[in-house]
Amino acid sequence: MKVFVTGGAGYIGSICVEELLNAGHSVTVFDNLSEGHRSAVDPRAVFVEGDLADREAAREALGRSGAEAVMHFAANALVGESVENPGKYFRNNLANGLNLLEAMRDLGVTRIVFSSTCATYGNPERIPMTEDHPQKPLNPYGLSKQMFEQMLRWFESAHGIRHVILRYFNAAGCTERFGEHHRIETHLIPNVLKVALGQKPHVEVFGTDYDTPDGTAIRDYIHIVDLAHAHILALKREESGIYNLGNGEGNSVRQVIHAAAKITGRKIPTLDRPRRPGDASRLIAASHRAIRDLGWTPRFARIDQILASAWEWHRRHPEGYPD
């Protein structure tokens, strides 16, 4: 299949592009490189530097790609920034996404896989969290993703554009070629590995008084390759659907740090901090629907597997991507 990938130079997008190509698909990457990296784009893909804010440029690139399907990763994704600058998130994640949907409508592209998030749920009312869990996002980032999900439903009703919405929990890990390099790094695992590499003096642990066995927050980590494979399976789905992607188990912040110290053979000092507003004690996915409907099975479910792949990439690329 010919696939048009927005945000394909970012962490998740770049590895999904790699796996799409490995599976025999043809890929055009469309990215403005504001968050992504040019060297993170697989050389087998066609790369178009462009911005979804430019409606005509997006439409032209989609048309030239001959795409039969779209994978939409392009978004801003920092929770704190979204609270401080909500306009940026509604403009990029919603208005620019609308430009993409209208280009698809105009060109007759009727299949989209959307990169969504468990942030649409807000604080969990039950664990594990199923797809019918109430959506009460706590910040503009989560709300912008929820609103785009709603846009997809209306565009299917009006224009026949089928969608698969994938709500990620905590994507982590790397492949041999591509890894995680954010210009502003907020994710636990890369920050832990920066300490192991001697680039940071300690890991900040936000909250040590949660109602969990060791007092730190528990999250459901999913290997980036397992995540990518779910996207490839979603391309085959003939009906629209919504799917959580997680392993159904969680690891606490301290468990991740302990496992990283064991894998790297390095000491990883910590600095305890107060809880961050809005952080839940546990976020764990119920992914039975993806397993049933997509035929998806996580292959790298253990935290040591996820950490080992991330450590190997960060050890070989201590400064991340050069651009």
N, C-alpha and C positions, 0 to 999 in steps of 0.2 A: 504494500500500500504506500502511496505518497502521503507523507505527513508533514504538516506545517506546524512548527514548534515555536511558540512565543516564549521568551525567557530561556532559550536553550543554551545560553552561556552562563547561567547561574548554577548553583550547587546541584539542586535536584534535576533541573532541566538538562544539564550537560550529561549527567549519567543516564538519564532516560534516553537521550539522543544516542549515546553509545550503545545501549542495549537494543534500541530500535534498529540500529544499523546492523548489529550482530545478528538480529533476527531476520534480516533480509529486506527491511523496509527502506524506502528512499526518504531522506529528511531534508527539509529546508528550515534553517534556524533564523528566527527574526528576533533581534535583541538590540537595545540601545546602549548596552554596555555600561549603564549607570551603576549597576550592581554586579553584573556578570563580568567575565574575563574572556577576551578574544582567544587566548590560548587554551581555554577550557572547552572550546568547540571542536568536536571530533573532525579531523581533516577530511573524512569521507562525506561529511554533510556539506550542503550548499549554505553559505552564510550570507545573510543580508543584514547590514546594520541599519536599523530603523526604529522608529518610535510609534507605538499604537496611538499616541496623541495626534499623529499626522494621519488622518483618516485615509487620504488618497494614497499615501505611501504604503500603508498597511494593505489596502485593497489591491494595489498594483503588485506588491510582493506575493500576496496570497494567490492572485490570478496567475502570475508567472510560474509559481511552484506547481501548478496543476494538482494541488492537494485534494485528496479524497476525504481527509480528516484533519482536525486541528487538535493539538495538545496545548493547553493554555496554562503556562506557568508564570507569565510576566505579572509581577505584583510587588508592591512594597509590603514588608512583613515584620516590622519592628513594633511590638505592642506599645512600648513606652512612647516612641515617636508618634504613633497614631493618636495617642491621647493628647500630646502637645500640639500636633499639627494634623487635625482630622481632615482638613481640606485636601491635603496631599493624598491621603488614602482614598477618599471618595472620588477624587479626580482620576487617579491612576487605576485603582482597582475596579471602579465602576464605570466612569465616563469613557476611559480608554478601552475597557472591556466591551462597552457598547459599540464602539467603533469596529472592533473585531467581529462581533455578532452581525452587525449590519453588512460588513464586507462578505461574511459567509452567506448571508441571505441573498445579497446581490449576485454572488457568483455560483450559487447553488451547491455550496458545501454543506452537507447536512449531518455531520458527525463531529462531536467535540468531546474531549476528555478534559475535565476541569480539575485543577489543583486546588482543593479546598482544605479545610483545617478543622480540628476538634475545637478550635477557639470559637466556633459558631455555637457551641453548646453552653459555654459559660461554666459556672460552678456545677459539678456533678450532683445530680439528685439521686443517682444510683450508680453502682459499680458492679460489673463493667458497663460501659456506656454503649447502648445500641443506637442504630440510626434513627429510631423514633424518639430518642431522648429529647426533651424540650430544648429549643434553641433560644438561649438568653445570653447573647454575647456581652462581654464586660467592657469592650473597648471598640474603637472605630475600626481597627483591623478586622476583628472577628465579625463585626456588623457588615463591613464592606463585602466580605466573603459570603455571608448569608444572603445579602441583597443580590449579589450576582447569581447565586443559586436560584433565587426567585426569578430573576431575569431569564435564566435558561428555561425555566418551565413555561414562561409566557412565549418565548421565541419558539419553543416546540409547538405550542398550541396554535400560534399564528403562522409559522413558517416551516414546520416539519423538521426543525433541527433537533436531532436526537442528542442527548447528553448522558455522559457518565460522570458523576460527581464523586471524587475520591477525597474523603476527609482524613488527612494524615494525623497521626499522633506525633511521636518524636522521631523524625528521620535522622539517621546517623550512619557513620561508616563511610567507606570509600571503595573505589575499585583500584586496580593497579595503576590505571592511567589518570583517573580524575578523582578529585577530592573536594573538601570543604574549605573554602577561603572566602569569608565575608569581610568587607572593609570595616564594618563594625560588628565584632563578634560577640553575640549574646548566648550562644549555645554552650551547654555544659561540657560536652566531650572535647571539642577543639580547645576550649579554655583550659581544661585539665591537661591536655597534651602540650599546650604552650608552657605550662609549669614544668612538665617532664623534660621539655627541650631547653629549659633555662631561660625562656623568654618572658616569664612572669614569676614573681616571687611566691605567689600562693593562689589558691582557688578560693573565691568567695562563696560561702555556703549561706544562702538566704533562707533563714528559718531553721531552727533546730528544736522547735517545740511543737511540731505537728503530731497528730495522733497516729503515728506510725511506729514500727518497732525501734527505729534508731532516732526518731524525732525529725528526720529530714523528709522532704517531699518525694513522692514516688511517681515515676513517669514510665510510660510504655514506649520502649525504644524499638524502632523497626529499621532493619538494614536497608540501605539505599538501593541495593540490587533487588531485594524483595519488593520494594516500593515500585521500582521501574518495571518489574515483571507484571505487577498488577495493572500498570498502564497499558502494556502491550496486550494483555488479555482483555482489557476494557475496549480496545479497538474492535474486537470481534463481537461485542455485545450488540444485538440488534434492537434491544429495547432500552429506553432510558432507565437509569437507576442511581442510587446513592449507596456508597459503600465506605465503611470505616476501614482504615488500614493500620493495624497494630498487631502485636504478638499475643495480646490477651493476658500478659503478665507484666509486672512492673519491677523496676529497680530504683532504690532510693539514691539520693545524691551521694551519700557516704558509700553505698555499695559500688557505685560507678567509680568513685575515686579509689577505693580499695582495689578494685579489679584493674584499674589503669596502672596503679603502682606495681602490681604483680606482673602485668604484661610488659611494661616498659623497664622494669628493674630500677626505677628511679623513685626517690622520695617525692611526695606531693604534699607540701604543707597546705593547710587550710586556714581561712580566717572566717569566723562565724559572724554573720550579719543578721539584722532583724528580717522578718518576713517582708516580702514585697506585696504591696496591695494587690488583691485579686488572684494571688496564687492559691490554687487548690492543694489539698494534702495528697490526693491521689487522682491520677487521670489514666484510666486503663480502658482499652478498646474491647468491644465485642466485635469480632470480624467474621462471624459465622456466615453472614450473608455473602461476603466476598468469596469465601471458600466454597459456598454452595453454588452461587450463580456464575462466578467467573472461573471457577476451577483453580483458584489461587491457593498456593501453600507456601508459607514462609520457610525458607531453607536455612536462614542464618539467624535463628531466633535468640541465641544465647548472647548475653552482654559481652562475654569474652571474645566471641567471634566478631561482633560489631567493633569493639575496641581494637582488636588486633589488626583489622583492615584499615582502620583510621590511623593507627600508630605507624603502620608501614608507609602509608602515603605521606603523613606529616613528617616522618623521619627523613624521607627522601626529598621532601619539598618544605624545608623548615620555614621558608619565607612565603610559601604558597605560590600562586601564579605570578609570573613576572610582570603582567600587565593588569 
